[in-house]
Amino acid sequence: MDYYLTEEEQMIKELAAQIADEKIVPVRAKFDESGEFPWDIIKVIADADLFRIFIPEEYEGMGDRAMSLALVTEELSRACAGVSVSYAASALGAIPIILYANDEQKKRFLPRIASGKSLAAFALTESNAGSDAGAIQTTAKLDGNEYVLNGTKQWITNGGEAEVYTVIAMTDKSRGARGVSAFIVEKGTPGFDFGKKEDKLGIRASTTRELIFNDCRIPKENLLKREGFGFIVAMKTFDKSRPGVAAQAVGIAEGAFREALKYSKEREQFGNLISSFQGIQFMLADMGTQIEAARALTYAAARMIDKGAKNYKKEAAMAKLFASDVAMKVTVDAVQILGGYGYMKEYPVEKMMRDAKITQIYEGTNQIQRLVIASELIRETVSKK
């Protein structure tokens, strides 16, 4: 389908595709096997100015555009989701600063992120607090001109690699979710350390670690917005970032689909290419249709954000939900089309299947997305009466 991309968007998409094909595809299996963080590729992405596309122009970016971020994330994910999430997680960490930081905070942190010299990360999840933000145990207590952080964050993408962290912590437990606040914490701050690197099923090129705070003191000027505003910071951040997860899922699905289609036109059985078999044709038709539908929904949600829509919570959740379910189905079907070859690491579809699963889990599980969507549908219906 023609999505009538602007000239700039088309150029950004082609640049990301070139990096994906020339720099990522040749080494994706190596990074998947070793779990090494892809710093060399991150530098290529930074040198191409692709970190600037999600940062406002006044802070050395190229404009805060959800559509451009979706295009880049999709193309990088087509090659390797582990690399793409290392890139996209920096956008996730920057979004709270873009949305809620004051001008001084933005000037301190956003130009560094825009250059790609400093990665960012977002820290909400804990061992007992994922979907339930009110269960956060990490605390931040004001002591004079500093906040003192104590606690542990779990499964943080870019943990240990990022220089700038947006951290959600409890400032008033008695208020539940309304007692949560958001802070900017820099790597190297005394009392801020990292746990072990997690050994994951998929997205293995990305780094996932615990963040450990032990009497970590940060200036009170690192508070975002005000105390008690952290839950809103987290939820608004996810509303804006979820089309990015959807784009990642679309990219994974597209990569697997291309591999399956190519294989079907090369593999012979019973004296015929398997692409001539109706059973395979039906699978390919469904895969192609599902990917295009997911892409259309993802781009529509991104356009809503860029056009300044006041509320895009439902559409962002729909895009993430649908695209991630499509990614899981398409990658499983791609493995099936390749048969025994699809199960082998020599071919990339087994990796893509492993990578796809996390898109149904992080930044809100798909069960949570359904709750968000239903809540918005019901609210909209009531408001129209």
C-alpha positions in Angstrom: 0.0 0.0 0.0 1.0 3.6 -0.6 1.0 5.5 2.7 1.9 8.8 0.9 5.0 9.4 3.0 6.5 12.8 2.7 9.8 13.2 0.9 11.6 13.4 4.3 9.8 10.4 5.6 10.7 8.4 2.6 14.4 9.4 2.9 14.4 8.4 6.6 12.8 5.1 5.8 15.3 4.3 3.0 18.3 5.3 5.2 17.1 3.0 8.0 16.5 0.2 5.5 20.1 0.6 4.1 21.5 0.4 7.6 19.3 -2.7 8.3 20.4 -4.5 5.2 24.1 -3.5 5.1 25.1 -3.3 8.7 22.6 -5.4 10.8 21.7 -8.4 8.7 25.3 -9.7 8.3 25.9 -9.7 12.1 22.4 -10.3 13.6 23.1 -14.0 14.2 26.4 -13.2 15.9 24.7 -10.7 18.3 21.8 -13.1 18.9 24.3 -15.8 19.9 26.6 -13.7 22.0 24.1 -11.3 23.6 26.7 -8.6 23.0 25.3 -5.0 23.0 25.6 -3.7 19.4 27.5 -0.5 20.1 29.1 -0.4 16.6 25.7 -0.4 15.0 24.3 2.1 17.5 27.2 4.4 16.4 26.2 4.0 12.7 22.6 4.9 13.6 23.8 7.9 15.6 26.1 9.1 12.8 23.1 8.9 10.4 21.3 11.3 12.8 18.4 8.9 13.4 18.3 9.6 17.1 17.5 13.2 16.3 14.1 12.3 14.7 12.3 11.9 18.0 13.8 15.0 19.7 12.3 18.5 19.2 14.3 20.8 17.0 15.0 23.4 19.7 17.0 20.7 21.6 19.2 19.7 18.6 16.7 17.2 17.2 14.9 17.0 13.8 11.4 17.2 15.2 9.5 15.1 17.7 7.7 12.8 15.1 6.1 9.5 16.0 5.8 8.6 12.3 9.5 9.0 11.6 10.3 6.9 14.7 7.8 4.2 13.6 9.4 4.1 10.1 13.0 3.7 11.5 12.0 1.2 14.1 10.1 -0.9 11.6 13.0 -1.1 9.2 15.6 -1.9 11.9 13.3 -4.5 13.4 12.9 -6.2 10.0 16.6 -7.0 10.3 17.0 -7.5 14.1 14.6 -6.6 16.9 17.4 -6.7 19.4 19.2 -3.9 17.7 16.0 -1.9 17.1 14.8 -2.1 20.7 18.2 -0.7 21.8 17.5 2.2 19.6 13.8 2.6 20.4 14.3 2.2 24.2 16.3 5.4 24.0 13.2 7.1 22.6 11.1 5.6 25.4 13.5 7.0 28.0 13.4 10.4 26.3 9.6 10.7 26.0 9.0 11.6 29.7 11.6 14.3 29.4 10.1 15.7 26.2 6.6 15.6 27.6 7.1 16.9 31.2 10.6 18.3 31.8 11.1 22.0 32.2 13.3 23.9 29.7 16.4 23.6 31.9 16.0 19.8 32.2 15.5 19.5 28.5 18.6 21.5 27.7 20.6 19.3 30.0 19.6 16.0 28.7 17.9 16.0 25.2 20.8 17.2 23.1 22.9 14.3 24.5 20.2 11.8 23.5 19.7 13.5 20.1 23.4 13.0 19.2 23.3 9.3 20.2 26.2 9.8 22.4 24.0 9.1 25.4 21.3 6.4 25.4 18.3 6.8 27.5 16.1 4.2 29.4 12.8 4.1 31.2 12.5 2.4 34.5 9.0 1.5 35.9 8.9 -2.3 36.3 9.8 -4.1 39.5 9.5 -7.7 40.6 6.0 -7.1 42.0 5.0 -4.0 40.0 4.5 -4.2 36.3 0.9 -3.5 35.3 0.2 -2.3 38.8 2.1 0.9 39.2 0.6 1.5 42.7 2.7 -1.6 43.9 6.0 0.2 43.3 8.4 -0.4 46.2 11.3 1.9 45.1 11.1 5.0 47.2 12.3 8.6 46.8 12.5 10.6 50.0 13.2 14.4 50.0 16.2 15.2 52.2 17.1 18.9 52.0 17.9 19.7 48.4 18.2 16.1 47.4 16.0 13.0 46.8 17.3 9.7 48.2 16.3 6.7 46.1 16.2 3.2 47.4 14.9 0.0 45.7 15.3 -2.1 42.6 14.0 -1.9 39.1 13.7 -5.0 37.0 14.0 -5.9 33.3 15.1 -2.5 32.2 16.0 -2.3 28.5 19.4 -0.5 27.9 20.1 -1.0 31.6 23.8 -0.4 32.3 24.4 0.9 28.7 22.2 4.1 28.9 23.5 7.3 30.5 20.1 8.9 31.3 17.3 7.1 33.1 13.7 8.2 33.8 12.9 6.4 37.0 9.4 6.0 38.6 9.5 5.9 42.4 7.1 6.2 45.3 7.2 9.5 47.2 4.1 8.9 49.3 3.0 5.3 49.8 -0.2 6.3 51.5 -1.6 7.7 48.2 -1.1 4.6 46.1 -0.6 5.4 42.4 -1.1 9.1 43.2 2.0 9.0 45.4 4.3 8.0 42.5 6.8 10.5 41.1 9.2 10.6 38.2 12.9 11.4 38.3 15.9 11.7 35.9 18.9 9.8 37.2 22.3 9.7 35.5 24.6 6.7 35.3 27.5 7.1 37.6 25.5 8.7 40.4 26.8 7.3 43.7 24.4 4.7 45.0 23.2 3.8 41.6 24.3 0.4 40.3 23.3 -2.4 38.0 22.4 -6.1 38.5 23.3 -9.0 36.2 22.6 -9.0 32.5 19.5 -11.1 31.9 19.7 -14.2 29.6 16.6 -13.8 27.4 14.6 -15.8 24.9 14.7 -13.1 22.3 15.9 -9.6 21.5 19.2 -10.9 22.8 21.3 -8.1 21.2 19.6 -5.7 23.6 20.7 -5.4 27.2 18.2 -6.0 30.1 19.4 -5.4 33.6 18.2 -4.5 37.1 18.7 -1.0 38.3 19.8 -0.9 42.0 19.4 2.2 44.1 21.1 2.2 47.5 20.8 5.6 49.2 21.2 7.2 45.8 21.1 10.9 46.1 20.0 13.1 43.2 19.3 16.9 43.1 15.7 17.8 43.7 15.9 19.6 40.3 15.8 16.1 38.7 12.1 15.7 39.7 9.9 15.7 36.6 6.8 18.0 36.8 6.0 17.6 40.5 5.5 15.0 43.2 2.6 12.7 42.7 2.7 13.1 38.9 4.7 10.0 38.1 1.8 7.7 37.3 0.5 10.2 34.7 4.1 10.5 33.3 4.3 6.7 32.9 0.9 6.3 31.3 1.3 9.2 28.9 4.7 7.9 28.0 3.3 4.5 27.1 0.5 6.1 25.1 3.1 7.8 23.0 5.5 4.9 22.8 3.2 2.1 22.0 3.0 2.8 18.2 6.8 2.3 18.4 6.3 -1.2 19.8 3.7 -1.8 17.1 6.2 -0.7 14.5 8.7 -3.1 15.9 6.2 -5.9 15.6 5.4 -5.0 12.0 9.1 -5.0 11.2 9.6 -8.4 12.7 6.6 -9.8 10.9 7.7 -8.3 7.6 11.2 -9.8 8.0 9.8 -13.2 8.6 7.3 -12.9 5.8 10.0 -12.0 3.3 12.0 -15.0 4.3 9.0 -17.4 4.0 8.0 -16.0 0.6 11.5 -16.3 -0.7 11.9 -19.8 0.6 8.5 -20.9 -0.9 9.8 -19.8 -4.4 12.9 -21.8 -4.1 11.9 -25.0 -2.3 10.6 -27.9 -4.4 8.5 -30.8 -3.3 6.8 -33.4 -5.5 8.4 -31.8 -8.5 6.9 -28.4 -7.9 7.8 -25.2 -6.0 5.9 -25.1 -2.7 4.6 -21.6 -3.6 2.4 -23.4 -6.1 0.6 -25.3 -3.3 -2.7 -23.9 -2.3 -2.0 -24.5 1.4 1.1 -22.4 1.3 -0.6 -19.7 -0.8 -3.4 -19.4 1.7 -0.8 -18.9 4.5 1.1 -16.3 2.5 -2.0 -14.4 1.7 -3.1 -14.3 5.3 0.4 -13.2 6.4 0.6 -10.4 3.9 -2.9 -9.2 4.7 -2.3 -9.2 8.4 1.0 -7.4 8.2 -0.5 -4.7 6.0 -3.5 -4.2 8.4 -1.1 -3.9 11.3 1.1 -1.4 9.4 -2.0 0.7 8.5 -3.1 0.8 12.1 0.4 1.6 13.4 0.9 4.4 10.9 -2.6 5.8 11.7 -1.8 5.9 15.4 1.5 7.6 14.7 -0.2 10.2 12.5 -2.7 11.0 15.2 0.2 11.8 17.6 2.0 14.0 15.1 -1.2 15.8 14.2 -1.6 16.8 17.8 -4.6 14.7 18.8 -5.5 15.3 22.5 -6.2 11.6 23.2 -4.8 8.7 21.3 -4.7 6.1 24.2 -7.1 3.8 22.5 -5.5 3.9 19.1 -2.0 3.4 20.5 -3.2 0.4 22.5 -5.0 -1.1 19.5 -1.9 -0.7 17.3 0.3 -2.4 19.9 -2.2 -5.2 20.6 -2.9 -6.0 16.9 0.6 -5.7 15.5 2.2 -7.8 18.2 -0.4 -10.5 17.8 0.3 -10.4 14.1 4.0 -10.6 14.6 3.6 -13.7 16.8 1.3 -15.5 14.3 3.3 -14.5 11.2 6.6 -15.6 12.6 5.2 -19.0 13.7 3.7 -19.5 10.2 7.1 -18.5 8.7 8.8 -21.3 10.7 6.1 -23.7 9.5 6.6 -22.8 5.9 10.3 -23.4 6.2 9.6 -26.7 8.0 12.7 -28.3 9.5 14.9 -25.5 8.1 12.8 -22.9 9.9 13.6 -24.6 13.2 17.4 -24.3 12.6 19.5 -21.3 13.7 21.0 -21.2 10.2 17.8 -19.5 9.0 16.6 -16.3 10.7 12.9 -17.1 11.2 13.4 -19.0 14.4 15.1 -15.9 15.8 12.3 -13.7 14.6 9.7 -16.0 16.3 11.6 -15.7 19.6 11.9 -11.9 19.2 8.2 -11.5 18.4 7.0 -12.8 21.8 8.3 -9.8 23.8 6.2 -7.4 21.8 3.1 -9.0 23.4 4.5 -8.4 26.8 6.5 -5.2 27.3 5.1 -1.7 27.6 1.9 -3.2 28.8 0.9 -6.8 28.2 -1.8 -7.4 25.5 -4.2 -8.3 28.2 -3.7 -4.8 29.7 -4.1 -3.3 26.2 -7.5 -4.9 25.9 -8.4 -3.3 29.3 -7.2 0.1 28.1 -9.1 -0.2 24.8 -12.4 -1.4 26.5 -12.1 1.4 29.1 -11.8 4.0 26.3 -14.6 2.5 24.3 -16.9 2.6 27.2 -15.9 6.1 28.2 -16.5 7.4 24.7 -19.9 5.8 24.6 -20.9 7.3 27.9 -19.6 10.8 27.0 -21.8 10.8 23.8 -25.0 10.2 25.7 
